[in-house]
Structure formats: C-alpha cells, structure tokens
Amino acid sequence: VFDYDIVTAKKGTRLARLADEYYGSHMFWPYIYLANKNYLANPNNIEEGDIIHIPTLPEYLINTSDTDVLKFLEELEQDLL
C-alpha cells in the first residue's frame, strides 16, 4: 500500500500536469489514473471538485532514464486510452 497526497481538482486540472508537478514529468499520469480509476471514469475528464489521490511512488517507477519504465508507461497509456 502506497502513501498518497490528496488534491481537490480545480477547473482545468489535468492528470498530466499533476504528474509533472509530483513526479517531474507529464508522462507518469497513468500512475495517477490507476490510483483513481474507481473514482474517475475518464482520465481526460476531470471535474472541478473531484478528489484525486496522488500516490507516493518509489524512484524506480518514475525514472525517465529507464527504458523499461518508459516502455511500460507507453503500453499502459495505450491500454488506458
């Protein structure tokens, strides 16, 4: 079980922006969506007031130099969209 921060969505909130803020790159948005998929029907449709859990992730999952991580994220993004 991961720890997480809680964010209340404002108008214009995007998972990619939250990923950039919390993990240093927009490409990690699928992690946020997976942590919230029971509450968010569509990762591209965040409503103002939605509660979003931002999981605290180990460094190896957010390493932009790791080609395995990047490949995993690319496949995950394709599955989600």
Residue, then its C-alpha position, 0 to 999 in steps of 0.5 A: v500500500f502506497d502513501y498518497d497526497i490528496v488534491t481537490a481538482k480545480k477547473g482545468t486540472r489535468l492528470a498530466r500536469l499533476a504528474d509533472e508537478y509530483y513526479g517531474s514529468h507529464m508522462f507518469w499520469p497513468y500512475i495517477y489514473l490507476a490510483n483513481k480509476n474507481y473514482l474517475a471514469n475518464p482520465n481526460n475528464i476531470e471535474e472541478g471538485d473531484i478528489i484525486h489521490i496522488p500516490t507516493l511512488p518509489e524512484y524506480l517507477i518514475n525514472t525517465s532514464d529507464t527504458d523499461v519504465l518508459k516502455f511500460l508507461e507507453e503500453l499502459e497509456q495505450d491500454l488506458l486510452 
